[in-house]
């Protein structure tokens, strides 16, 4: 197990380096941050002077080498827009993103898994068909449209929930639930299909022939043996939610990393974008490693030796 973990961590280092190279190149293809920082009446001499001051007059490979060496020491540079360390700025917004991601993840798991199990348990019933229809519909609805509808209904019409910002639980409910809807629906459909597949296995038939209660068969035998693909999807969903709630954060004015990245891209604040991508990519890689290690706990037949 220890050797496998070390091997995966080494792979993660190379993966993160590749991600940073791609992000660095893509950012420099978007344009020159100097043009955003200076006034429209700036002269060519002013532009050249600022480029030299920021090191942007150097070849691209020289700029990347300098960035990479600084990043090894945790220094991603200073934010062009805010004038403070980029990683520190990202870390200030990271708790809000974690709060949103964990909340959406909890909504998806708590609602999606029972719905899928119950649909499988009542295969062919009105509930089962309704569950399939509702989950397909939810997956087809764009997040931004659903977020706007929630704001209009719960904030404007009913006036029971705030429409923007981060504060108490009332600020948290709508953005977290809207962010969870797609993942909730996908999880419910996957849970249903996995449970149906497992419940047709011979050992389930044997358990029924022994007279075991159907609920015990469902919860003890079927659910555990359906867990590996579900855990895989849950791990992917948590990683996606950490970096993929940009639209929700913008619509609800949630002060997370996603919203910060959107603002930084529009102002070509390269250090902030690079620091945010590195942090989110690291989180995604670690979550996938944790999911892989969890497989051995769920299924003793799996070994990493």
GIWO-V639601 format. One record per pair of residues at least 24 apart in sequence whose C-alpha atoms are under 6 Angstrom apart, sorted by the first residue. I is the first residue (numbers start at 1). J is the second residue. Records with the same first field share a line. If there is no record, write none. Layout:
I = J  J
This chain:
1 = 304  305
33 = 268
76 = 271
77 = 271
79 = 271  272
80 = 269
86 = 271  272
87 = 275
90 = 276
93 = 256  257
94 = 257
96 = 256
97 = 256
100 = 176
101 = 241  242
103 = 176
104 = 176  177  179  180
108 = 180  183  184
112 = 184  187  188
113 = 188
115 = 188
116 = 188  191  192
117 = 192
120 = 192  196
135 = 185
139 = 182
164 = 252  253
165 = 253  254
166 = 254
194 = 226
198 = 222
239 = 284
